[in-house]
Amino acid sequence: MLFSNLLRLQPLIRIRTSNHSTATIERIVSNSSSFTDDKALPMIRLEEERSAHNYHPIPVVISKGKGVHVWDVNGKQYLDFLSAYSAVNQGHCHPRIVSVMQKQCENLTLTSRAFHNDQFAIYAKYITDMFGYDKVLPMNTGVEAGETAVKLARKWAYTVKGVPANQAKVVFARNNFWGRTLAAVSSSTDPSSFEGFGPFMPGFELVPFDDLEALEQSLSDPCTAAFMVEPVQGEAGVVVPSQVGGDDKNAVIVT
């Protein structure tokens, strides 16, 4: 059974607000007898009781993974087409990665950037050689990378392009998704991402995805620092652009 097929069985959520302004969540699972049993339901209920409701997961409780397969708490096997949003494209519990992780953690678990260590410089050279980059700044999550890209673009605009202080503008394509931080939701057009979280980040501008004319107009603004775009939009429904523009020396292109 494919996770992609399970998406059609997303649980329904009903929210009732009490007199004390606390939300009580009741999950109604379609075809629950097919996808949950006594092992899964207590875990789902406990998660709903003790965890913030920022996601509405498929009613399957995964307990094991190997390669392209995962198993739920009932022993049912699935093909994992989601791959943790590509974080495990290499497969679950890849033996080489597990071996290297175990070996490193037995020797040295973690150092902050307050110190040098004997692995980071090797990694930095490896990854920059692979991609042909000058330097690398590793991040733990994608949204941190997006935030840092915005900071770098603004810094470039002020120090290289000569944009007046605090006037740099970053352009985004509508229907984007790159995370849920305040900066990310400030560039969002999805009400479920931004409603109730204002005021938002200044200096952001939105243009329609795949509209080169609108983009060129925004890039002509001397205060434009960057254009941040997904080459293929995913959250919006796998949207592929029909047009491809060239390089623009007036702004940093972030993809």
N, C-alpha and C positions, 0 to 999 in steps of 0.2 A: 504494500500500500504506500502511496506517495504522499509526502507532506503537502504537495501542491494540491492534491485532491481534498485533503483535510481542510484546506482554507475555505472551502464552501460550507463547512460546518462550524464556522466561527460561533462561539457561544453568544447568546444575547445577554445584555446587561440591563438590569432595572435598578435605578437608584431611588431610594426613599430617604429624605432628609428628616431627621428627628427634630424635636423641639430644642435639642442641645446643639443643633447644627453639625452633627456628625453623620457622615454618609454610611448607610447600611447597604451593602452590595449583595444582591441575590443573583446568582448565575443560573440560567436556565439552559441546559445543554441539549441541543438537538440530537436525537438518536443516541442518547447517553448510554444506552445499553450496549451499543456497538463499540464505543470508544472509552468507556470508563467502567471500572468495577470497584469492589471494596478496597483494593490496594491504592487505586489512584484518587478516588474521591476524597478521602481524608487529607491527602497532601494538597489537593487543589483548594479544599475548604480552609486549611490552615494557612496557605499562602494568601488567600483572600482576606483572612482575618488579620494577619500580622504584616502584610506587605502592602506598600502603596500601590494603588491601582493605575499605574501609568502604562500598562500593557494589558491586552486581552488575549492571552495565549490560547492556542488550540488545546482542547481538553485531552492532552496526552502527557504523561509524566515520564520523561526519558531518564534512564538510569545507566545506560552503557552505550558506548560507541566504538566502532572499529572500521576503519576505512570509510566506505560510502554508506555503511549501515549503522543504524542506531536501534536500540531495543528499549521498550517501555518497562515499567515495573511489573507488568504481567508477562513479560517474556516475548511480547509480540515484536516482530522485526519490521523495520521500515527502511526504505531508501531515502537518505537525507538529501533532498534537492535544495534545501535552504543553506546548508553549510555555514550556519551562524553568520549569515549575511556576508559570506565569502571568507570569514576569519579562519575557517578550517577547510579551505579548498584543497589542502594537501591531504585531507582525510583525517578522521578521528584517530587519535592515539598513534600517529605515525611512528613506527619503531625507531627510526633514526633520530627524530626530534625528541622523543621520550628519553632515549639513551643520553643524548647530549644534555638535556635539561637535568636529568638525575645526576650526571657526572658533575655539572657545574654547581648545582645546589648543594652537593656534598662537599664541595671545595670552598665556595663563597656564594652566599645567597644573593646579596644586593649591596651596592654602595651608592650613596648619593653622588651628585655631580660636584659635591664639595671635595671629593677625592678623585684622583686618577685610579684606574684599575687596569689589569693586564689584558682585558678583552675588548674594551670599547674602541681603542685606536685601530685594532685589527678589523673590527666590524666597519668602522667609518671608512677605511681604505677600501674594503671589499665592496661595500654598497655604492660608493661614489665611482669606483672603477666600473662596476657593472652598468650603471646608468649614465656614465659620462658627466657626472656632476662635479662641481668644485668642492662643495661641502654638504654635510647632512646635519639635520637637527631632528633626532628621533623623538617620536611621540608615542604615548600609550594608546590613544584613541584617535579616530578620524576627526572628531569635532575639535580636538586640540590642534590638529594639523591645520584645519580650516581657520581657527582663531589666529594661529601663528602666521599663516599666510596673509591674513588681513593686516596684522601688525607689521609684517615685513613690507607689504605693499605701501602702507602709509609712511613707514620710515623712508622707503625709497623715494616716495613722492616729495617729502620734505627736504631730504638731503641731496637728492640727485636732480629731480625734475624742477624743484624750486617752487612747489605749491606753498602758499602762505600757511602759517601755523594753524592747525585745527580746521583746515578747509578741505582736506582730502576726501574724495568721494570714491566709493567702491560700488561697482555695478554688478547686479545679480540677475540671472534669468528667473522669470516667474515660474512657479510650481517646483522650485528647487527643494531639496532636502539635504542638509549636511550636519544635522544634529539638533539638540534641544537646549543648548546654552542660550543666554540672553542675546548674544550676537547672532546666533544661528536663527532663532525665532524672529529676530528683528528683520531678517531678510525673507521671511516666509510669507506665502500667500494662503497658507492653510490655517483656517480659524482654530482648529484643534491644537495647533502648535503655538499660536501667539495670543489667543484670547485670555485676558486676565493676567498678563505678565508685563504690561507696559509700565512706565514709558520705555521706549525702545532706543536702540543704538542710533545715533545721528550719523549722517554722512553715507547712508545706504540708498541706492536707487535701483528700481526694478525695470526690466525691459522684457517684452515677450520672448519666449524661447524660439529660436529659429527665425528671428526677424533681424536680418543684417542691417536694414535701413535704420531701425530704432537703435540698434547697438552702435552704429557708426555715429549717430547723433550724440549719444551719451559719451562716447569716447572722444568726441571733438571738444568736450568741455576741458579746459586747461587744468581744472582741479581733479580730473579723474585719475585715480591711482591704479585701479585694477578692474578687471572683469573676471568674476569668479563663476565658473559654469561646469556642469556635468556634461561631458561629451555626449553621453546618452543618459537621459533622465530616467531614474528608476522609480522613485516614489510616485511620480506623476503617471506611471503606467507604462514604462519602457518606451520612451519617446525618442526617436532617432531624428536628428536634424536633416533637412533636405538640402541645406546650404552649408558650405564650409568657407570661412573667411581666411584671409592671410594674416600674417603677423602685423601687429600694430605697435609701433615704437612709442606711442603716446601713453601706454599703460601696461601694467604687468598682467599677463594672462594666467589665471590660476585654474587648473583643472583637477 
